Amino acid sequence: MHPPTPGHEPNREPTGGCCCAPARPGSSPTGENPAPSRPSTALGAPEPLTALPAATAASALVRLPGGQFWMGSEDPYCYAADGEGPVRPVRVSEFAIAAHTVTNAEFARFVSATGYLSDAERFGWSYVFAGFLPATLRRNARRPDHTPWWCAVPGASWNAPEGPGSNADDRADHPVVHVSWHDAQAFCAWAGARLPSEAEWEYAARGGLEHARYPWGDEPEDEGRYRANIFRGRFPAHNTAADGYPGTAPVKAFAPNAFGLYQMVGNVWEWCADNWSSEHTDGPAVDPRGPAHGETRVLRGGSYLCHDSYCNRYRVAARIHNSPDSSSGNTGFRVAA
């Protein structure tokens, strides 16, 4: 699979367009899957609550009691086309979820133990935010038509986040990035875990707050304190990094929500187990799992590239989707059980 070909000056997406999850060309939604050894699987019933094997050294899990909550949003900030609404009652069973996203150190242990090769490594490239690259590489990079701030960089992967010459050695406690849904599934299989369902993810992110916009309430900042790692400045040209981080931040850099879960919004987009749908079942739903089949998977939480003026998706109800073989420098995951 080859990176996208250069073309004429790309157009910016309209308000509500997504800056954060460029799809790998030739993969879903057209239906082509260039990674046949890692097929997309149908979802079954939720797995019973378990503990991760200690030998995996994976993230500590927080046990949540489950219960009914109001899922989705219809407020002025939401994107109707994304299927954020309607607000609906959903019940989730008891489950556990990692306090933070999987780190570079944790993923490195997985690779060391298994010899796993990520999708980005197999394809030979992944998407890197243009602002992290030298001018010469930016000029020559191939970019998606509607999101020109992404560059397809040969050699970019989880252990070379900006391509050849870069490494994650000084980011051991940062979230692993450049991981596809397939990669996340492989890690979970090794760790004795699974990805959270979309409903579990939102229940966890809300931290017990009903109808709140963020894990801490309705205001973007909490009493003047930064609560999330997002793009601050003028997107995409100038990031002030006022919150301390122009790219990823350590997984515990910001205060957790009331459930003790760190950075449920901002920092990196998180893969969920569910296949994508913008339509939802009417009436009360118990442990909804999304459609049985689909070409794209759900991501939640926003990332360090979210900005109020363009992609205001660092909210607990916001959602996007991407093909399961796609990867970028702002996509990671956390595990559940």
C-alpha positions in Angstrom: 0.0 0.0 0.0 1.4 3.4 -1.0 0.9 6.8 0.6 -1.6 9.3 -1.0 -0.4 10.9 -4.2 0.2 14.7 -4.3 -2.4 16.8 -6.0 -3.6 20.4 -6.4 -4.0 22.6 -3.4 -6.3 20.8 -1.0 -9.4 22.3 0.4 -10.0 22.7 4.1 -12.8 20.7 5.5 -16.0 22.6 6.5 -16.7 23.3 10.2 -17.3 19.9 11.9 -14.8 18.1 9.7 -12.3 15.9 11.4 -8.7 16.8 11.6 -7.7 13.8 13.6 -8.0 10.5 11.9 -6.8 10.3 8.3 -7.6 6.9 6.7 -5.0 4.8 5.0 -5.6 5.0 1.3 -7.1 2.0 -0.4 -8.5 0.6 2.9 -12.1 0.9 4.2 -14.5 2.5 3.6 -13.9 1.3 0.0 -13.7 -2.2 1.4 -10.2 -3.2 0.5 -8.3 -4.7 3.4 -4.6 -4.9 2.7 -4.0 -6.8 6.0 -5.8 -10.1 5.5 -3.8 -11.7 8.3 -5.5 -9.4 10.7 -9.2 -9.6 9.8 -12.0 -7.5 11.3 -14.1 -9.7 13.5 -17.7 -9.5 14.6 -18.3 -8.6 18.2 -19.7 -11.1 20.7 -21.1 -10.7 24.2 -19.2 -8.7 26.7 -16.4 -10.8 28.3 -16.6 -11.6 32.1 -14.6 -9.3 34.5 -11.1 -10.6 34.8 -7.7 -9.3 36.0 -4.8 -8.8 33.6 -2.0 -11.3 34.1 0.7 -9.6 36.2 3.4 -10.7 33.8 2.1 -8.4 31.1 2.9 -5.3 33.1 -0.1 -3.6 31.4 -1.9 -0.6 32.8 -3.6 -1.1 36.2 -7.3 -1.6 35.9 -10.0 0.4 37.7 -13.1 -1.6 38.6 -16.3 0.1 37.7 -19.8 -1.0 39.0 -21.7 -0.3 35.8 -25.2 1.0 35.8 -27.5 3.2 33.7 -26.3 6.5 32.3 -27.3 9.0 29.6 -25.2 8.4 26.5 -24.7 10.9 23.7 -25.2 14.6 23.3 -27.6 17.1 21.6 -26.0 20.3 22.8 -24.8 23.0 20.3 -21.3 21.7 20.4 -22.1 18.3 19.0 -21.9 17.1 15.4 -25.2 15.5 14.4 -23.6 13.8 11.4 -21.3 11.9 13.8 -24.2 10.3 15.5 -23.6 11.8 18.8 -27.3 12.0 19.5 -29.9 11.3 20.5 -29.3 11.3 24.2 -30.4 7.9 25.3 -30.5 5.7 28.4 -27.8 3.0 28.3 -26.9 0.4 30.9 -23.5 -1.2 31.1 -22.5 -4.2 33.3 -19.7 -4.2 35.7 -16.3 -4.0 34.0 -12.8 -2.8 34.5 -10.8 -0.3 32.4 -7.2 0.9 32.4 -6.5 4.1 34.4 -4.6 5.4 31.4 -3.8 4.6 27.8 -1.2 2.0 26.9 2.3 3.6 27.1 5.3 3.3 24.8 7.0 1.2 27.6 4.1 -1.2 27.8 3.9 -1.6 24.0 7.6 -2.1 23.8 7.4 -5.0 26.3 4.6 -6.6 24.2 6.8 -6.3 21.0 9.8 -7.6 22.8 7.8 -10.6 24.1 6.1 -11.4 20.8 8.1 -10.0 17.9 5.0 -8.2 16.8 5.2 -6.0 13.7 2.7 -3.2 13.6 0.6 -2.2 10.6 2.6 1.0 10.2 5.8 -1.1 10.0 4.3 -3.5 7.6 3.0 -0.8 5.3 6.2 1.1 5.7 4.7 4.5 6.6 2.3 6.3 8.8 0.8 9.8 9.2 2.7 12.5 11.1 1.5 16.0 11.9 3.3 18.4 9.6 4.2 20.7 12.4 6.6 18.1 13.8 8.6 17.7 10.6 11.5 19.7 9.1 10.6 22.0 6.2 12.3 19.8 3.6 10.2 16.7 4.6 7.0 18.8 4.8 7.5 20.1 1.3 8.1 16.7 -0.2 5.5 14.8 1.8 2.4 13.3 0.4 -0.8 14.5 2.1 -4.5 13.7 2.3 -6.5 16.0 0.1 -8.8 17.4 2.9 -6.4 17.3 5.9 -3.1 18.7 4.6 -1.6 19.0 8.0 -1.0 15.3 7.9 2.1 13.9 6.1 2.6 10.3 5.0 6.1 9.7 6.4 8.0 6.6 5.3 9.4 4.8 8.3 7.1 6.4 10.8 5.8 3.9 13.4 5.2 3.5 17.1 9.0 3.4 17.9 9.9 6.2 15.3 7.0 8.6 15.9 8.3 11.3 13.5 10.0 8.9 11.1 13.6 7.8 10.7 16.0 9.4 13.2 13.3 9.8 15.8 12.5 7.4 18.7 10.3 7.1 21.7 13.1 6.5 24.2 12.4 9.7 26.1 8.6 9.1 25.9 8.3 5.9 27.8 5.4 7.1 29.9 3.6 8.8 26.9 0.8 6.9 25.1 1.9 4.7 22.3 0.8 6.1 18.9 0.9 5.0 15.3 -1.1 1.9 16.3 -4.0 0.6 14.3 -7.1 -1.1 15.6 -5.4 -4.4 14.5 -2.4 -3.5 16.6 -4.6 -2.7 19.7 -6.3 -6.0 19.3 -3.0 -7.9 19.2 -1.8 -6.2 22.4 -5.1 -7.0 24.1 -4.8 -10.7 23.1 -1.3 -10.8 24.6 -2.4 -8.9 27.8 -5.4 -11.0 28.4 -7.6 -8.0 28.0 -9.9 -6.4 25.3 -10.8 -3.0 24.0 -13.7 -1.3 25.7 -17.0 -1.0 24.0 -18.0 2.5 23.0 -20.7 2.5 25.7 -18.2 1.4 28.4 -15.8 4.0 27.2 -18.3 6.9 27.5 -19.6 5.6 30.9 -16.0 5.6 32.1 -15.1 9.0 30.6 -18.1 10.7 32.3 -16.9 9.7 35.7 -20.4 9.7 37.1 -21.4 13.1 35.7 -24.7 13.2 33.9 -24.9 15.2 30.7 -21.5 16.9 31.3 -19.5 18.0 28.3 -16.1 17.0 29.7 -15.0 14.5 32.3 -14.7 17.3 34.8 -17.9 19.3 33.9 -19.2 21.7 31.3 -16.4 24.4 31.2 -13.4 23.8 28.9 -11.0 24.6 31.9 -11.6 23.9 35.5 -11.0 27.1 37.6 -8.3 28.3 35.3 -6.4 25.0 35.3 -5.7 23.1 32.2 -7.5 19.7 32.3 -6.6 18.2 28.9 -3.8 18.2 26.3 -5.3 19.9 23.2 -4.1 22.3 20.4 -3.9 25.8 21.8 -3.4 28.7 19.4 -4.3 28.9 15.8 -4.9 25.6 14.2 -3.0 24.2 12.4 -0.3 26.7 12.0 0.6 27.8 15.5 0.4 25.8 18.7 1.3 27.8 21.8 1.5 24.5 23.8 0.3 26.6 26.8 -0.8 23.4 28.5 2.9 22.2 28.4 2.8 19.8 25.5 2.9 20.4 21.7 2.4 16.7 21.1 1.6 13.8 23.4 1.9 14.2 27.1 2.7 11.6 29.8 -0.4 9.5 30.5 -0.8 10.9 34.0 0.1 14.6 33.2 -3.4 15.9 34.0 -5.8 15.2 36.9 -8.0 12.1 36.6 -11.8 12.2 36.5 -13.9 11.1 39.5 -13.4 7.4 38.6 -9.6 7.8 38.7 -9.1 7.6 34.9 -6.5 9.8 33.3 -7.0 11.8 30.1 -10.2 10.3 28.8 -10.2 13.4 26.5 -7.3 15.0 24.7 -3.8 13.6 24.2 -4.7 10.7 21.9 -7.7 9.2 20.2 -8.6 5.8 21.6 -9.8 2.8 19.6 -13.0 1.1 20.8 -14.1 -2.4 20.0 -17.3 -1.4 18.1 -17.9 -1.2 14.4 -19.1 2.2 13.4 -22.7 3.3 13.0 -24.2 6.8 13.2 -27.6 5.3 14.1 -28.6 4.0 17.5 -31.2 1.6 18.9 -34.3 3.2 20.2 -35.2 2.7 23.9 -33.1 1.4 26.8 -30.0 -0.5 25.7 -28.0 -3.0 27.8 -24.3 -3.4 27.0 -24.7 -2.2 23.4 -21.9 -3.4 21.1 -22.5 -1.6 17.8 -23.2 -3.4 14.5 -22.1 -7.0 14.1 -20.2 -6.1 11.0 -18.7 -2.9 9.5 -15.8 -1.5 7.6 -14.6 1.1 10.2 -14.1 1.2 13.9 -15.0 3.8 16.5 -12.5 6.1 18.2 -13.2 8.3 21.2 -11.7 11.1 23.2 -10.0 13.5 20.9 -6.3 14.3 20.9 -3.6 16.9 21.2 -4.8 18.3 17.8 -8.3 19.1 18.8 -9.2 22.8 18.8 -12.4 24.6 19.5 -12.3 26.5 16.2 -12.2 23.4 14.0 -12.5 19.9 15.5 -14.1 20.4 18.9 -14.2 16.7 19.6 -12.4 16.5 23.0 -15.8 15.9 24.6 -17.1 12.7 26.2 -19.9 12.3 23.6 -17.8 13.1 20.5 -16.9 10.2 18.2 -15.2 9.5 14.9 -14.3 6.4 13.0 -11.5 5.0 10.8 -10.4 1.9 9.0 -8.9 -0.8 11.3 -5.5 -0.7 9.4 -5.1 3.1 9.7 -2.6 4.7 12.0 -1.4 8.2 12.9 0.7 10.1 15.4 -2.3 10.9 17.7 -4.1 7.5 17.9 -3.6 5.1 20.8 -5.8 2.9 23.0 -6.5 1.7 26.5 -7.5 -1.8 27.6 -10.6 -3.1 29.4 -11.6 -6.4 31.0 
